[in-house]
Amino acid sequence: RGCGAPGAMGTRGRPGFGAVRCPLIISLLLCAVARAQDGEDGGNTGPQCSEDRLDLCEDLCTLDGKRPNPCPLECNVQTGDCYDRCVNPIEDDALPYDVNDAIINDAFDPVCANRLRKRIAESLVTDSFESTLRDPPAVSSGLSSVPFSMFRNGLLHTGRSDHRGPSVTVAGVPQIGWTFQTGGRVFSSPTLASDGTVYVGCTDGFVYGVQRSGVIKWKYPAGGPVVSTAAIGNPIGSDTTLFMGGADGTLHAVSANYGTSKWDYIRPRLHLNGRWQLKATRPIVSSAALAPEGIVYIGADTALYAINAATGSGGFSGTVKWSYETRGLILGSPALDGMGRIYVGTMEGALYCLRQDDGGFIWRFDAEGGLYSSPALDGAGRVYVGSVDSYLYALDALIGALHWKFRTSAAIYSSPAAAVRDGSGRGYVFVGSTDWKLYAVRANDGLLAWNQTLRDYDAPWNSPPPQPAPPPAPPAPPPVNDASGGDGGAFTPGDRKTPYVSAAARAMEEAESILEAEGVCPPNLEQGTSEEAARRFGWNAALSCGKKGSAAVGVVSSPVIGPDGVVYVGSSDRYFYALNNLTGAVEWKMYTDGPIQSSAAIDSDGQLYFATDAGTIYQVVEAVPPPPPGQK
């Protein structure tokens, strides 16, 4: 009888040998099949052909298209060898790929750029795990629940506040609670902590922590001007941490309580030296975004980096998790949608959508000008971004398709604020432009709802008026000829002492004056001017219009929307404005000591904070009615 056939029973009703041997035979057959398969594979249980072991990939290329190709990289069609064209190109006189040389020579290869960046990131993570470290402190990753704990009040960068700001009451218009004077200009926006401390970066090279009362808590030396906005969370130990980029090209992690570097926890070692492994060649202008799992996302040079801020996030604190190389400088802040996608723009004019977990490419949209503006997500499937080409773009967040674009009259450096859309798609998107206007654009179709000019030289409503301009200097006396018949050293046409100005220098001066007149060169954008100049005028040279200390032009500040519909924004005319979101009417305004490029932050008590180009941090509160007669 066969295996398991009826009647295969032994004496006394027990199973016979035929029933027992059935599973044994099946097991032997399975082992034989497995050994046969191992024999076909050569019985190799050691290292396999991979991107890291190309020496094991000889003669494994299959070019007929009918069989799977085990070569993980490129195949040489002449020899059938597997090779890496980015490191060992086979073309005559070809050199290994270099990202910096490729950008200069206009030979950018995104495959090679991201392949090399990925290898660098993986090697850094591997080195960090092999390093000798003392046990780091306990880690609790997570975001701060305090309003405006990062740029634009959250990962979506909506610019929406959950708390109402100061408004006009029976006691009068809002008033200044306190001011704090820093030692330089302030372009970054305030970051708020749970204890009421306000953190602001400054061009004097310090990050300031100012207490709720307006008294300084500490100031942290950042090694150079700080124009990025800090992100605050709790990913390193029990002490709250601030993350911000600096002019020295590093991402600083600072204790919110003590104003000291958090990397003192890590023993200095050869390849890290106790610092972040991210070291950019240019100052970091991009503001960090801190995800709940303890990963910091920030743009540096021409790449977007994901950095392990917390040891529990998958690597030692400070190590690079992944990076994605683009072709343009990243000056804006990345936005995250909370569903595994991250969005970032470049000064090349490209908006990228990447996978949050590994930096994989999803889609790219090309605008007509550089993107200094940070993208804003409305939480309903739209992403908005402004460009120096004067357009505000609305894109589908899933596929990158253009819904509409709205044109202003000048360059946009302001980051848009996206109001909540209702079921029919109605809602407004607010953005400032260097034409001195704040625009409200309908979210459903991109049509103009209203615009308001924020350029006022009249007497302020509730602050001392601007000081009158000093009288003009008396005219200089006419030159007196000296005994030799000269003019006392004054230059005259044809004089041998007239300085020579090259045609290239004259072209740069003309381009600089054009960009500055158009508002394309605010003081804090000195890195992006060379890219804008290259696109507009055909050469790549750093202009100086962002370094002269000249005031900003137009509305560079990013608007903030309150839950009551009030829009708060500063302007370069030295006023801070509160406007009605439906009509654009000015509800109140406050005169300050300088142009305002900083965005506002509103705490849970309704107090509003911003900073000016003159380096002053303002706290604005509602007016308090005077006490009744007879009471103090």
TAVENPE-V644097 format. One line per field, one symbol per residue. phi: phi as a letter, one per 20 degrees, with the letter a starting at -180 (. if undefined). psi: psi as a letter, one per 40 degrees, with the letter a starting at -180 (. if undefined). burial: 1 if it has 16 or more other C-alpha atoms within 10 Angstrom, else 0. A space follows every 10 residues. Layout:
phi: ???
psi: ???
burial: ???
This chain:
phi: .ffmffnfce flmefeffff fgffffffff ffffffffff enmedegdfb fecffedfld fddemedfef ffdddefedm eebdffdcfe ffmedgfcff ffffelcfcf ffffffffff fffffffffe fecfffffdc fqeeefgleb gmmpfflfme decfefcfcf epfgcffacc eedaecdfef dddfenfddb ebfencdddd fgenefeacd fenrgddeef ddbcecmeef cdcbecfend eedcffedmd ffeffdfgbg edlmcfffce edgeefefdd efendddbeb ldcdddcfed gfepafgnee ebbceddcfd deefddemcn cccbdcffod dddcfffcmf fdbbcdeebf defefcdemc ndccbecfen eddccffedn ffeacddeeb fddfefddff eefenfrddd becfemcddd dfffcmefea ccfdbcdfff fccgffffff fffffffffd fefenedmof fcgnffeffe cfffffffff fffffffeme cffedffeff fffffecnbd bfedfedenf ffcmdefefc defeneddbd cfemdddccf fednffeabc eceagddfee ccefenedcb cdfendeddd cffdfffggn de
psi: iiheiiegia ifeihadddd eddddddddd dddddddddd eefheaiihi degeeeehfe hheeediihe hebihhedee ihiheddgie iheiiihhdd ddddeffhhd dddddddddd ddddddddde ihiihiiihg iiiieiifei hffidefdeh ieiiaiihad eaiiihdiih haeaihdiii hiideeihhh iieeeihhhh ideeihdihh heeiiheihi hhafehaehi hhhiiieeei hhhhhddefi heeedhhhid edfeiiehhi eiihdhhihh idefhhhihh bfihihhhdi deeeiiheih diihhaeiih dihiiheefe iihiiieeeh hihihddeei hdihhhieii gdiiihheef eihiiiieee ihihihddee ihdiihhaea iheihihhih iadeeiiihh iiieefihih hhddeeihdi ihhghheihi deiiiiiiii iiiiiiiiih hadeeaffei hiheidehih hidddddddd dddddddeee gidefddedd ddddddeeig ihiedeeeei iihagdihih hieeehhhii ieeeihihih ddeehhdiih haeiiheiii hhaeeehiii iideehhhhh iiihiiiihe i.
burial: 0001000100 0000000110 0000000000 0000000000 0000000010 0001001000 1100000000 1100100001 1111110000 0000001110 0000000110 0111011100 1101100100 0000000011 1111011111 1111111111 1111111000 0011111010 0101111111 1110011111 1111111111 1101011111 0101111111 1111111011 1111111111 1111110011 1110111000 0101111101 0111111111 1111111111 1111111111 1111111111 1111111111 1111111000 1111111111 1111110010 0011001011 1111111110 0111111111 1111111001 0001111101 1111111111 1000001111 1111111111 1111010111 1111100001 0000000000 0000000000 0000000000 0000000000 0000000100 1100110111 1111111111 1110000000 0111110000 1111111111 1100111111 1111111111 1001010111 1101111111 1111011111 1111111111 1110000000 00
